[in-house]
């Protein structure tokens, strides 16, 4: 198994995403950014609290950039509970993050009614000739369970 696939970091993203099952500040999405084995940022989707760009990955990029005092997150890995959308993939690319590790895919959340552009990361990588490495389906069962918990909520927000 690739050393970049670390269960601990994805579990941090899942735990952060799970907070939205109670707070309803956004969808069931979490992200964690790591560099050299150190966690720089853990964030969740907060679109209902702030604005449409406040996806977990964007929030994590902002926090990691503040911490490092640079936009350049080279050497970092982002763990995301769900495949990054085109906006988030672009932000990850522009932040120069080396790799994306994700659980469920865009099609999974689109089935739940989220307003997604169904353009997979691998297609964006190819079209944009991005150097980002992509590791899909990591801790897929745990990330899928998070979506099932969200789906079971009677008060979940409509996206």
TINUKE-495873 format. One record per residue: chain; residue in three letters; x, y, z of N, C-alpha, C, O, CB in turn; residue number from 0. Coordinates in pm, 1 decimal. Glycine has a CB too. Example, Ala and Ser with C-alpha at 12.3 -4.5 7.8 and 13.67 -1.06 7.14 Angstrom:
# residues 2
NODE  A  Ala  1319.0  -569.0  780.0  1230.0  -450.0  780.0  1320.0  -330.0  780.0  1423.6  -331.9  846.5  1130.8  -447.3  904.6  0
NODE  A  Ser  1285.0  -225.0  708.0  1367.0  -106.0  714.0  1290.0  3.0  787.0  1340.9  113.8  803.9  1408.4  -59.8  572.5  1
//
This chain:
# residues 159
NODE  A  Unk  84.3  -118.4  0.0  0.0  0.0  0.0  89.1  125.2  0.0  193.6  128.7  65.0  -96.1  -0.4  123.0  0
NODE  A  Unk  46.5  224.5  -72.2  118.9  350.8  -81.0  125.7  417.6  56.3  25.7  421.7  128.0  51.8  444.6  -183.5  1
NODE  A  Unk  241.1  469.1  93.0  257.5  530.1  225.9  173.1  656.3  244.6  151.8  700.7  357.5  403.5  563.6  249.2  2
NODE  A  Unk  125.6  713.5  135.3  40.9  832.9  146.5  -101.9  799.4  189.3  -179.2  888.8  223.8  38.1  907.1  13.7  3
NODE  A  Unk  -136.4  672.4  187.0  -270.1  630.3  226.4  -268.2  599.8  376.1  -234.5  489.2  418.3  -317.5  505.8  143.7  4
NODE  A  Unk  -304.9  699.8  454.4  -297.3  689.2  599.8  -437.2  700.5  659.3  -502.9  803.9  647.6  -204.0  798.2  658.4  5
NODE  A  Unk  -480.9  594.2  722.2  -615.5  586.7  779.4  -640.4  697.7  882.0  -750.3  752.9  888.2  -637.1  450.1  844.6  6
NODE  A  Unk  -540.5  729.8  960.8  -554.9  830.1  1066.4  -602.4  965.0  1009.7  -688.2  1030.4  1068.8  -421.4  848.0  1140.5  7
NODE  A  Unk  -546.9  1005.4  896.8  -581.3  1135.7  840.5  -721.4  1136.7  780.2  -794.5  1235.0  792.2  -479.6  1175.4  735.0  8
NODE  A  Unk  -757.9  1026.4  715.5  -894.0  1020.6  661.5  -995.5  1017.1  775.3  -1103.0  1075.9  764.2  -911.5  897.0  570.0  9
NODE  A  Unk  -962.4  949.3  883.2  -1054.8  945.0  996.9  -1074.0  1083.8  1057.7  -1182.7  1114.7  1106.3  -1003.5  847.4  1103.9  10
NODE  A  Unk  -971.5  1167.0  1055.9  -986.5  1305.7  1102.8  -1086.6  1380.1  1013.6  -1170.4  1455.5  1063.2  -848.5  1379.5  1103.3  11
NODE  A  Unk  -1077.5  1358.8  882.9  -1171.1  1422.5  789.3  -1313.3  1372.1  813.4  -1408.2  1450.5  811.7  -1128.7  1395.2  642.8  12
NODE  A  Unk  -1328.0  1243.3  835.4  -1460.6  1185.2  860.8  -1518.8  1239.8  990.9  -1636.6  1275.2  996.3  -1452.4  1030.9  866.8  13
NODE  A  Unk  -1437.4  1246.6  1094.6  -1484.6  1299.7  1223.5  -1528.2  1445.2  1209.5  -1628.2  1486.3  1268.5  -1374.0  1287.8  1330.9  14
NODE  A  Unk  -1454.4  1522.0  1132.7  -1489.6  1662.5  1111.6  -1619.5  1673.9  1032.3  -1705.2  1756.1  1065.0  -1375.9  1736.4  1038.6  15
NODE  A  Unk  -1634.4  1592.2  928.7  -1757.2  1593.1  848.9  -1877.6  1556.0  933.5  -1985.9  1612.0  916.5  -1744.9  1497.1  730.6  16
NODE  A  Unk  -1859.0  1462.9  1023.5  -1968.6  1415.3  1108.3  -2025.5  1528.2  1194.9  -2140.9  1520.6  1237.2  -1920.3  1299.9  1197.6  17
NODE  A  Unk  -1948.0  1631.0  1221.4  -1997.0  1745.0  1300.2  -2116.4  1811.8  1231.6  -2203.0  1868.4  1298.2  -1884.1  1848.1  1321.9  18
NODE  A  Unk  -2120.7  1804.9  1097.7  -2232.5  1866.1  1025.7  -2361.0  1785.8  1037.1  -2467.5  1834.3  999.1  -2196.9  1883.0  880.5  19
NODE  A  Unk  -2352.8  1664.7  1088.3  -2474.4  1586.4  1110.0  -2554.7  1646.3  1225.1  -2674.6  1621.5  1237.3  -2440.0  1438.2  1139.2  20
NODE  A  Unk  -2488.2  1725.1  1309.4  -2555.3  1792.2  1421.3  -2572.4  1941.3  1396.1  -2678.4  1997.3  1424.2  -2477.0  1770.7  1550.2  21
NODE  A  Unk  -2469.3  2005.8  1343.5  -2472.2  2151.6  1328.6  -2546.1  2198.6  1203.6  -2598.7  2309.8  1200.5  -2331.8  2204.7  1325.8  22
NODE  A  Unk  -2550.0  2114.5  1101.3  -2614.6  2148.0  974.0  -2559.9  2277.8  913.5  -2635.5  2358.7  859.7  -2765.2  2160.2  994.0  23
NODE  A  Unk  -2428.6  2296.6  922.6  -2365.2  2413.1  861.4  -2328.9  2388.5  715.5  -2290.6  2480.5  643.2  -2241.1  2451.6  939.2  24
NODE  A  Unk  -2341.3  2264.4  674.1  -2308.3  2225.8  537.3  -2326.8  2076.8  522.5  -2374.5  2009.5  613.8  -2164.0  2266.9  500.4  25
NODE  A  Unk  -2288.8  2025.7  406.9  -2304.5  1883.4  378.9  -2207.1  1796.2  455.6  -2122.4  1847.0  529.0  -2288.4  1858.5  232.8  26
NODE  A  Unk  -2218.6  1665.0  438.9  -2139.4  1568.8  514.4  -2000.8  1546.6  454.9  -1964.6  1434.6  418.8  -2212.6  1437.7  522.0  27
NODE  A  Unk  -1924.6  1653.6  445.3  -1794.9  1647.5  378.7  -1686.2  1702.9  469.2  -1703.2  1806.5  533.3  -1798.2  1724.6  246.1  28
NODE  A  Unk  -1574.7  1632.1  473.0  -1461.3  1675.8  553.9  -1331.8  1660.5  476.4  -1323.2  1582.9  381.2  -1454.3  1596.6  684.9  29
NODE  A  Unk  -1230.1  1736.6  519.0  -1099.1  1730.3  455.4  -989.5  1751.4  558.9  -1009.7  1816.8  661.2  -1088.0  1834.9  343.1  30
NODE  A  Unk  -874.7  1695.2  530.2  -758.0  1707.0  616.8  -635.9  1725.0  527.1  -617.9  1650.2  431.1  -742.4  1581.3  710.7  31
NODE  A  Unk  -552.6  1823.4  557.8  -429.9  1846.1  481.3  -310.8  1814.0  570.7  -302.1  1858.2  685.3  -422.1  1993.4  428.4  32
NODE  A  Unk  -219.1  1735.2  514.0  -103.2  1685.9  587.3  23.7  1715.4  508.2  25.7  1706.2  385.5  -116.0  1534.2  615.4  33
NODE  A  Unk  129.3  1751.0  580.7  260.8  1768.7  518.0  365.7  1708.0  609.5  372.3  1740.1  728.1  291.5  1920.0  490.4  34
NODE  A  Unk  446.5  1621.4  554.3  554.0  1557.3  630.2  504.2  1494.5  760.0  570.5  1503.5  863.3  662.6  1658.2  661.1  35
NODE  A  Unk  388.4  1431.4  754.5  333.4  1362.9  870.9  271.1  1453.6  975.0  234.2  1407.2  1082.9  438.9  1283.8  934.5  36
NODE  A  Unk  258.8  1582.8  944.7  198.1  1678.4  1038.0  67.1  1730.5  980.0  60.6  1769.8  863.6  295.1  1796.2  1067.6  37
NODE  A  Unk  -36.2  1730.3  1062.0  -165.9  1781.5  1019.8  -161.0  1934.0  1019.6  -132.2  1996.6  1121.6  -279.8  1729.6  1112.6  38
NODE  A  Unk  -189.5  1992.4  903.9  -192.1  2138.4  891.5  -332.6  2193.7  910.2  -350.7  2302.6  964.8  -137.5  2181.0  755.7  39
NODE  A  Unk  -431.7  2118.2  864.7  -569.6  2168.1  870.0  -667.1  2051.6  862.8  -643.9  1952.6  793.4  -596.8  2268.2  755.0  40
NODE  A  Unk  -775.9  2066.0  936.0  -889.3  1974.6  928.6  -1011.8  2063.8  920.1  -1030.9  2152.7  1003.1  -895.8  1875.0  1053.1  41
NODE  A  Unk  -1094.5  2039.8  819.9  -1207.8  2128.9  799.0  -1326.9  2052.3  744.9  -1315.6  1938.3  699.7  -1170.3  2242.1  703.9  42
NODE  A  Unk  -1442.3  2119.1  751.1  -1565.1  2060.0  697.7  -1635.9  2162.4  609.6  -1600.5  2280.2  607.0  -1658.7  2012.1  812.6  43
NODE  A  Unk  -1734.6  2115.3  539.3  -1816.6  2198.6  452.9  -1899.4  2293.7  540.5  -1965.8  2249.9  634.4  -1908.8  2111.0  361.6  44
NODE  A  Unk  -1895.0  2422.8  509.5  -1971.9  2522.1  585.7  -2051.5  2615.0  493.9  -2070.3  2732.5  525.3  -1878.1  2604.8  674.3  45
NODE  A  Unk  -2097.7  2562.6  381.6  -2167.2  2648.1  284.6  -2294.0  2711.1  339.8  -2329.7  2821.7  299.3  -2201.1  2568.6  161.9  46
NODE  A  Unk  -2362.5  2644.4  430.3  -2486.4  2700.9  484.8  -2459.2  2810.1  588.3  -2547.7  2889.1  621.1  -2570.9  2590.6  547.5  47
NODE  A  Unk  -2336.9  2813.6  638.9  -2298.1  2914.6  737.3  -2232.4  3036.1  670.2  -2248.1  3148.9  717.1  -2202.2  2853.3  840.6  48
NODE  A  Unk  -2159.5  3013.1  561.1  -2082.3  3122.0  500.3  -2124.1  3148.7  356.2  -2203.9  3238.8  330.3  -1934.0  3089.7  505.0  49
NODE  A  Unk  -2070.6  3070.9  262.7  -2102.4  3093.1  121.4  -2079.6  2965.9  40.8  -2030.9  2866.1  93.8  -2017.7  3208.1  64.2  50
NODE  A  Unk  -2114.9  2969.8  -87.3  -2111.1  2852.0  -173.4  -1970.9  2796.1  -196.6  -1957.1  2681.4  -239.2  -2172.5  2885.2  -304.7  51
NODE  A  Unk  -1867.7  2874.1  -169.7  -1731.3  2824.5  -190.7  -1673.6  2755.9  -67.4  -1561.2  2705.8  -72.3  -1641.0  2938.4  -231.6  52
NODE  A  Unk  -1746.8  2752.7  41.0  -1694.4  2701.0  167.6  -1702.6  2548.2  175.6  -1754.1  2492.2  272.3  -1770.5  2762.7  284.2  53
NODE  A  Unk  -1650.9  2483.4  72.7  -1641.4  2338.0  73.7  -1527.9  2297.1  168.0  -1439.4  2377.3  197.6  -1617.7  2282.1  -70.6  54
NODE  A  Unk  -1531.0  2175.3  213.6  -1431.2  2127.4  309.8  -1288.9  2145.8  257.7  -1200.6  2189.3  331.6  -1455.7  1980.1  342.1  55
NODE  A  Unk  -1267.1  2112.9  130.9  -1132.4  2123.2  75.1  -1085.1  2268.5  69.6  -970.4  2297.8  103.2  -1128.4  2061.4  -64.7  56
NODE  A  Unk  -1172.5  2358.7  27.4  -1135.8  2500.8  19.5  -1108.6  2555.8  160.1  -1011.7  2628.7  181.0  -1248.7  2583.2  -50.3  57
NODE  A  Unk  -1193.5  2520.9  254.5  -1171.1  2565.1  392.8  -1037.9  2512.6  446.2  -965.9  2584.4  515.5  -1286.5  2518.2  483.7  58
NODE  A  Unk  -1005.5  2388.4  414.3  -878.6  2330.1  460.1  -759.4  2398.9  392.7  -658.1  2425.0  457.5  -875.5  2178.1  431.1  59
NODE  A  Unk  -771.4  2428.0  264.2  -663.7  2498.2  193.3  -640.8  2635.3  255.1  -526.5  2675.7  276.6  -696.8  2512.2  43.0  60
NODE  A  Unk  -748.0  2706.1  283.5  -734.2  2838.9  345.4  -664.2  2829.3  480.3  -575.7  2909.4  510.3  -872.0  2905.2  362.5  61
NODE  A  Unk  -703.2  2732.1  561.1  -642.4  2716.6  694.3  -494.9  2675.8  683.9  -410.9  2728.9  756.6  -720.1  2611.8  776.8  62
NODE  A  Unk  -463.4  2582.6  594.7  -324.1  2538.9  578.8  -237.8  2652.6  524.3  -123.3  2668.9  566.4  -315.9  2416.3  485.1  63
NODE  A  Unk  -291.1  2730.3  432.0  -216.5  2844.0  376.4  -188.5  2949.0  483.5  -79.6  3006.1  488.9  -294.3  2907.4  259.8  64
NODE  A  Unk  -288.1  2973.7  568.6  -266.1  3068.0  680.0  -156.9  3016.2  773.3  -70.0  3091.6  817.1  -397.6  3090.5  759.5  65
NODE  A  Unk  -162.5  2887.6  802.6  -65.5  2828.4  894.7  76.4  2835.6  838.4  171.1  2866.7  910.8  -102.7  2682.8  924.2  66
NODE  A  Unk  90.4  2806.9  709.6  223.3  2808.6  647.3  261.6  2946.5  593.3  375.7  2968.3  552.6  228.5  2707.1  534.6  67
NODE  A  Unk  166.3  3038.6  593.2  187.4  3175.0  541.2  229.9  3175.3  394.3  316.9  3251.8  352.6  292.9  3247.1  625.0  68
NODE  A  Unk  165.5  3086.8  317.4  191.2  3080.3  173.9  75.3  3010.5  103.7  6.3  2927.1  162.4  324.2  3007.0  145.3  69
NODE  A  Unk  55.4  3045.9  -22.1  -45.0  2977.0  -103.4  8.2  2842.6  -151.5  -69.0  2753.7  -187.6  -86.5  3063.9  -223.5  70
NODE  A  Unk  140.9  2828.2  -151.8  205.9  2710.4  -209.0  208.8  2595.6  -108.8  286.5  2596.6  -13.3  348.2  2744.5  -254.1  71
NODE  A  Unk  123.6  2497.7  -132.0  114.3  2381.8  -42.7  182.5  2259.5  -103.9  138.4  2146.3  -83.7  -33.0  2349.8  -11.5  72
NODE  A  Unk  289.1  2282.9  -178.1  367.3  2172.3  -233.2  410.6  2080.6  -120.2  442.0  2125.8  -10.1  490.5  2224.5  -311.7  73
NODE  A  Unk  411.7  1951.8  -149.1  450.4  1853.9  -48.5  335.2  1808.5  39.0  352.4  1720.3  123.1  558.0  1910.1  37.4  74
NODE  A  Unk  216.9  1867.9  20.4  99.9  1833.1  101.5  14.5  1726.5  33.1  18.6  1707.9  -88.5  15.4  1957.9  129.2  75
NODE  A  Unk  -61.5  1658.8  115.4  -162.1  1562.6  70.8  -294.0  1607.5  131.5  -299.4  1644.3  248.9  -125.5  1413.7  112.9  76
NODE  A  Unk  -400.1  1604.4  51.9  -532.9  1634.6  104.4  -615.2  1506.6  106.6  -622.9  1433.9  7.5  -603.4  1744.4  19.6  77
NODE  A  Unk  -675.5  1481.0  220.2  -767.5  1369.1  238.6  -907.6  1427.7  238.7  -936.2  1521.0  313.7  -737.7  1288.8  371.8  78
NODE  A  Unk  -994.5  1373.6  155.4  -1130.9  1424.1  144.6  -1227.6  1307.2  151.8  -1206.1  1203.5  89.0  -1150.8  1504.2  13.0  79
NODE  A  Unk  -1333.4  1324.3  228.3  -1428.9  1215.1  243.9  -1499.5  1181.0  113.3  -1540.8  1067.0  92.2  -1531.3  1250.7  349.3  80
NODE  A  Unk  -1513.0  1280.0  26.2  -1573.8  1259.6  -105.6  -1484.1  1322.3  -211.4  -1414.1  1419.8  -184.3  -1717.6  1320.7  -111.6  81
NODE  A  Unk  -1486.2  1267.3  -329.8  -1409.5  1319.6  -442.0  -1431.4  1470.5  -456.5  -1545.7  1516.0  -460.3  -1448.4  1247.0  -572.0  82
NODE  A  Unk  -1324.8  1547.0  -464.4  -1340.3  1691.6  -480.5  -1415.7  1728.2  -608.1  -1395.3  1668.8  -714.0  -1204.3  1758.3  -480.8  83
NODE  A  Unk  -1503.1  1827.6  -594.9  -1576.5  1880.0  -710.0  -1478.7  1956.6  -799.7  -1363.5  1976.6  -761.1  -1695.0  1972.4  -664.2  84
NODE  A  Unk  -1522.1  1999.5  -918.2  -1432.2  2074.7  -1006.5  -1373.7  2201.2  -942.0  -1256.7  2232.6  -963.9  -1506.1  2112.9  -1132.3  85
NODE  A  Unk  -1452.9  2273.6  -863.7  -1400.9  2393.1  -795.6  -1288.4  2354.1  -699.8  -1182.3  2416.4  -698.5  -1514.3  2466.5  -718.7  86
NODE  A  Unk  -1312.6  2251.3  -620.3  -1213.9  2209.4  -521.2  -1090.2  2150.1  -587.2  -978.2  2174.8  -542.5  -1275.2  2108.3  -425.2  87
NODE  A  Unk  -1109.3  2071.9  -693.3  -994.2  2017.6  -766.4  -907.6  2132.0  -817.2  -785.1  2127.3  -806.0  -1040.4  1927.7  -884.6  88
NODE  A  Unk  -971.2  2235.1  -873.3  -895.9  2350.6  -924.1  -819.4  2419.5  -811.4  -702.9  2455.4  -828.9  -990.8  2451.0  -992.6  89
NODE  A  Unk  -883.1  2438.2  -696.8  -815.2  2500.4  -582.6  -697.6  2415.1  -536.7  -591.4  2468.1  -503.9  -913.7  2521.7  -466.3  90
NODE  A  Unk  -715.9  2284.2  -534.1  -607.9  2192.3  -495.5  -492.2  2204.7  -594.7  -375.7  2209.4  -555.3  -659.5  2044.9  -489.7  91
NODE  A  Unk  -525.4  2209.9  -722.2  -423.8  2226.7  -826.8  -348.1  2358.7  -808.1  -225.0  2361.0  -809.1  -489.2  2222.2  -967.1  92
NODE  A  Unk  -422.5  2467.9  -791.0  -358.5  2598.8  -777.9  -276.7  2610.5  -650.2  -180.0  2686.4  -645.1  -462.9  2708.1  -781.6  93
NODE  A  Unk  -314.7  2536.1  -547.3  -238.2  2536.2  -422.3  -114.5  2446.2  -432.1  -32.1  2441.6  -340.8  -327.1  2490.6  -305.7  94
NODE  A  Unk  -103.5  2375.6  -543.4  11.7  2288.4  -570.5  21.4  2169.3  -474.9  130.7  2120.0  -446.8  139.2  2369.1  -562.6  95
NODE  A  Unk  -92.8  2124.2  -425.9  -97.0  2005.4  -340.7  -58.1  1884.6  -425.5  -101.1  1872.4  -540.2  -239.1  1986.0  -276.2  96
NODE  A  Unk  22.8  1795.8  -369.1  77.3  1683.3  -444.6  -23.1  1572.6  -473.9  -21.0  1513.7  -582.0  192.1  1625.6  -370.7  97
NODE  A  Unk  -111.7  1543.8  -377.3  -199.0  1427.7  -393.6  -334.2  1449.4  -327.6  -347.1  1520.6  -228.0  -132.8  1303.6  -336.0  98
NODE  A  Unk  -434.4  1385.4  -386.8  -569.5  1380.9  -332.4  -599.7  1235.7  -297.0  -582.1  1145.7  -379.1  -675.0  1438.6  -434.2  99
NODE  A  Unk  -645.1  1214.4  -174.3  -691.3  1083.4  -130.3  -838.1  1102.4  -93.2  -870.2  1185.2  -8.1  -605.1  1026.5  -8.2  100
NODE  A  Unk  -927.0  1026.4  -156.3  -1068.6  1044.5  -125.0  -1141.2  911.6  -112.5  -1094.3  807.1  -157.6  -1135.3  1129.5  -231.3  101
NODE  A  Unk  -1259.8  920.2  -48.3  -1343.3  802.0  -25.9  -1448.5  784.6  -132.9  -1422.0  724.0  -236.7  -1409.8  810.0  108.6  102
NODE  A  Unk  -1568.5  837.3  -109.2  -1678.8  823.9  -204.1  -1655.5  913.9  -324.9  -1570.8  1003.1  -321.2  -1813.4  858.2  -136.7  103
NODE  A  Unk  -1730.6  890.2  -431.4  -1709.9  973.4  -550.1  -1827.2  1068.9  -573.8  -1930.6  1061.5  -507.4  -1689.4  885.1  -673.1  104
NODE  A  Unk  -1808.0  1156.6  -668.4  -1907.6  1259.6  -698.9  -2043.8  1197.7  -730.4  -2146.7  1249.7  -687.4  -1860.6  1345.8  -816.8  105
NODE  A  Unk  -2045.0  1088.9  -803.8  -2171.9  1023.8  -839.5  -2249.0  980.3  -714.5  -2372.0  984.8  -712.8  -2145.8  901.9  -930.2  106
NODE  A  Unk  -2177.1  938.4  -610.3  -2243.0  896.5  -485.6  -2321.4  1010.9  -421.7  -2433.9  990.6  -376.1  -2139.3  843.3  -386.3  107
NODE  A  Unk  -2263.7  1129.6  -417.9  -2333.4  1241.9  -355.1  -2437.7  1303.4  -447.6  -2536.5  1360.7  -401.7  -2233.6  1348.1  -312.5  108
NODE  A  Unk  -2415.4  1291.2  -575.8  -2516.2  1339.9  -670.7  -2645.9  1261.0  -653.2  -2754.9  1317.1  -664.4  -2464.6  1328.2  -817.4  109
NODE  A  Unk  -2634.2  1130.9  -625.8  -2752.1  1045.8  -602.3  -2830.6  1092.2  -479.5  -2950.9  1067.8  -470.0  -2709.4  898.8  -584.6  110
NODE  A  Unk  -2763.5  1158.4  -386.5  -2829.6  1207.8  -265.3  -2895.0  1343.9  -286.8  -2956.5  1398.4  -195.1  -2729.5  1216.8  -151.3  111
NODE  A  Unk  -2882.1  1399.0  -407.3  -2946.4  1525.6  -437.8  -2855.9  1646.7  -430.7  -2902.9  1759.5  -445.7  -3058.7  1545.4  -346.8  112
NODE  A  Unk  -2726.2  1626.1  -408.0  -2635.2  1740.8  -406.7  -2619.0  1793.4  -549.3  -2619.0  1716.5  -645.5  -2496.5  1701.8  -345.8  113
NODE  A  Unk  -2605.6  1922.1  -561.0  -2601.0  1993.3  -688.4  -2458.5  1986.6  -743.6  -2383.3  2083.7  -735.5  -2647.6  2141.7  -671.6  114
NODE  A  Unk  -2422.7  1872.4  -799.1  -2285.3  1846.2  -841.3  -2268.3  1851.2  -991.8  -2358.2  1814.1  -1067.3  -2240.7  1712.2  -790.5  115
NODE  A  Unk  -2153.1  1897.2  -1034.0  -2110.0  1881.1  -1172.3  -2039.7  1746.3  -1175.7  -1937.9  1728.0  -1108.9  -2015.3  2000.7  -1221.9  116
NODE  A  Unk  -2090.9  1655.1  -1249.9  -2039.4  1518.4  -1250.7  -1917.0  1507.1  -1341.2  -1920.5  1442.7  -1446.1  -2148.3  1420.5  -1296.4  117
NODE  A  Unk  -1808.5  1571.5  -1297.5  -1682.4  1566.9  -1371.6  -1576.8  1512.4  -1275.5  -1533.0  1583.5  -1185.1  -1641.8  1710.0  -1428.4  118
NODE  A  Unk  -1536.4  1389.0  -1294.2  -1441.5  1325.6  -1201.8  -1303.8  1392.5  -1201.4  -1262.1  1453.8  -1299.7  -1425.9  1179.4  -1237.5  119
NODE  A  Unk  -1235.8  1379.1  -1089.9  -1100.7  1434.9  -1075.8  -1005.7  1383.6  -1183.6  -924.7  1459.1  -1237.4  -1044.6  1401.7  -938.3  120
NODE  A  Unk  -1016.5  1255.9  -1213.9  -924.9  1199.2  -1314.3  -943.0  1266.3  -1450.0  -845.8  1285.0  -1523.2  -947.3  1047.7  -1327.7  121
NODE  A  Unk  -1066.1  1302.5  -1484.2  -1090.9  1372.0  -1611.3  -1033.6  1514.0  -1605.6  -971.8  1560.3  -1701.5  -1243.4  1376.3  -1642.7  122
NODE  A  Unk  -1054.5  1582.9  -1492.6  -999.0  1717.9  -1476.2  -846.3  1714.4  -1482.0  -783.7  1800.9  -1543.3  -1045.9  1780.1  -1342.5  123
NODE  A  Unk  -787.4  1614.2  -1418.1  -641.9  1599.4  -1419.9  -592.4  1584.4  -1563.6  -495.4  1648.6  -1604.1  -598.3  1477.7  -1334.9  124
NODE  A  Unk  -659.9  1499.5  -1639.4  -621.3  1474.5  -1777.8  -638.6  1599.4  -1863.9  -547.7  1638.1  -1937.3  -703.3  1359.4  -1835.5  125
NODE  A  Unk  -756.0  1662.3  -1854.3  -782.8  1781.9  -1935.4  -686.5  1896.3  -1903.4  -641.9  1968.0  -1993.0  -926.5  1828.5  -1913.7  126
NODE  A  Unk  -655.2  1912.3  -1775.5  -568.5  2022.0  -1733.5  -421.7  1986.9  -1726.8  -338.6  2071.9  -1694.7  -611.5  2070.8  -1601.8  127
NODE  A  Unk  -388.6  1861.1  -1757.1  -249.9  1814.9  -1750.3  -188.6  1844.1  -1612.5  -73.6  1886.5  -1601.4  -165.9  1881.8  -1861.1  128
NODE  A  Unk  -268.0  1820.2  -1509.5  -224.7  1844.0  -1372.3  -133.4  1731.6  -1325.1  -145.8  1617.9  -1370.6  -345.8  1857.3  -1278.8  129
NODE  A  Unk  -43.2  1762.8  -1235.4  50.6  1663.6  -1181.6  -2.1  1597.1  -1054.0  64.4  1509.9  -998.2  185.3  1729.6  -1153.1  130
NODE  A  Unk  -119.9  1637.1  -1007.7  -175.6  1583.5  -883.3  -194.3  1431.7  -895.0  -248.6  1381.9  -993.6  -310.8  1652.4  -849.8  131
NODE  A  Unk  -148.7  1360.2  -793.1  -175.2  1216.3  -788.1  -310.6  1196.1  -720.7  -345.5  1267.7  -626.8  -61.1  1139.1  -711.2  132
NODE  A  Unk  -385.3  1099.4  -768.9  -521.2  1076.4  -720.8  -534.7  933.5  -670.2  -500.2  837.8  -739.5  -624.3  1104.4  -832.2  133
NODE  A  Unk  -586.0  920.9  -547.0  -606.6  791.1  -483.5  -753.8  780.2  -442.6  -791.3  827.0  -335.1  -511.8  772.9  -359.5  134
NODE  A  Unk  -837.8  718.8  -527.3  -980.8  707.6  -497.7  -1013.5  589.8  -406.5  -930.5  502.0  -382.9  -1058.8  694.5  -626.3  135
NODE  A  Unk  -1136.2  590.4  -356.1  -1193.9  477.5  -282.6  -1121.8  442.3  -153.3  -1129.5  328.0  -108.3  -1195.8  357.9  -370.0  136
NODE  A  Unk  -1052.2  537.4  -92.8  -980.8  509.5  31.4  -1079.0  514.3  148.4  -1154.1  610.8  162.8  -864.6  611.0  52.7  137
NODE  A  Unk  -1078.6  412.5  229.9  -1174.6  395.9  340.2  -1316.5  417.2  288.8  -1397.4  487.0  350.0  -1143.8  494.9  456.3  138
NODE  A  Unk  -1343.7  355.8  176.5  -1471.7  372.8  108.6  -1590.1  338.1  198.3  -1689.7  410.4  199.1  -1475.5  287.5  -16.1  139
NODE  A  Unk  -1581.0  230.3  272.7  -1693.9  190.5  357.9  -1721.4  295.3  465.5  -1837.0  329.1  490.8  -1666.3  54.1  423.4  140
NODE  A  Unk  -1617.3  346.3  528.4  -1633.7  448.0  632.4  -1691.5  577.6  575.6  -1776.3  640.9  638.5  -1499.5  476.2  700.2  141
NODE  A  Unk  -1645.8  616.8  456.8  -1697.1  738.4  392.9  -1840.4  718.1  343.3  -1921.9  810.2  348.8  -1606.1  779.9  275.7  142
NODE  A  Unk  -1870.8  598.2  295.3  -2007.5  567.1  253.3  -2102.1  568.4  372.3  -2216.3  612.9  360.6  -2012.7  430.8  183.3  143
NODE  A  Unk  -2054.9  519.7  487.0  -2137.2  520.3  608.6  -2174.2  663.2  647.2  -2285.9  688.6  692.4  -2062.8  450.9  725.3  144
NODE  A  Unk  -2081.7  755.5  629.7  -2107.6  896.7  658.5  -2222.3  948.0  570.8  -2310.0  1019.4  619.4  -1979.4  981.8  635.7  145
NODE  A  Unk  -2222.2  912.6  443.9  -2329.9  954.7  353.9  -2462.7  890.7  392.9  -2567.5  954.6  384.2  -2295.4  919.1  208.9  146
NODE  A  Unk  -2458.5  764.9  435.8  -2582.2  698.7  478.9  -2638.8  766.0  603.9  -2760.3  780.5  617.6  -2556.8  548.9  506.2  147
NODE  A  Unk  -2550.4  807.0  694.7  -2596.1  879.0  814.8  -2663.9  1009.1  773.9  -2769.5  1043.6  827.1  -2477.0  907.9  911.4  148
NODE  A  Unk  -2604.6  1080.5  680.7  -2661.3  1206.0  630.4  -2797.5  1181.7  566.4  -2893.3  1254.9  591.1  -2566.0  1271.6  528.9  149
NODE  A  Unk  -2804.3  1078.6  484.7  -2928.4  1047.0  414.7  -3041.2  1015.2  513.1  -3158.2  1041.0  484.7  -2906.7  929.1  319.5  150
NODE  A  Unk  -3005.6  959.6  627.8  -3106.2  923.7  727.9  -3157.8  1038.9  811.5  -3252.7  1021.7  888.0  -3050.7  822.3  817.9  151
NODE  A  Unk  -3097.1  1156.5  798.4  -3141.0  1272.1  875.9  -3268.7  1330.5  816.1  -3276.4  1354.3  695.6  -3030.3  1379.1  881.2  152
NODE  A  Unk  -3367.1  1353.1  899.9  -3492.6  1413.6  852.3  -3476.9  1562.4  824.6  -3547.3  1618.3  740.4  -3603.8  1392.2  954.7  153
NODE  A  Unk  -3384.7  1626.1  895.4  -3371.2  1771.4  885.0  -3257.3  1814.5  792.9  -3218.7  1931.4  795.1  -3349.9  1830.3  1021.8  154
NODE  A  Unk  -3201.9  1722.6  711.3  -3087.7  1759.1  629.5  -3124.4  1870.8  531.9  -3238.5  1882.8  487.3  -3035.5  1637.0  553.6  155
NODE  A  Unk  -3025.4  1950.4  501.3  -3045.7  2063.2  411.4  -3059.0  2014.9  267.9  -3007.8  1908.7  232.7  -2930.5  2163.5  423.5  156
NODE  A  Unk  -3125.8  2090.5  187.2  -3138.4  2060.7  45.3  -3034.1  2143.6  -27.3  -3026.8  2265.3  -10.4  -3283.1  2090.5  -8.1  157
NODE  A  Unk  -2955.2  2077.6  -106.7  -2848.8  2146.9  -181.1  -2889.9  2163.0  -323.9  -2814.8  2218.8  -403.8  -2715.6  2071.2  -172.8  158
//
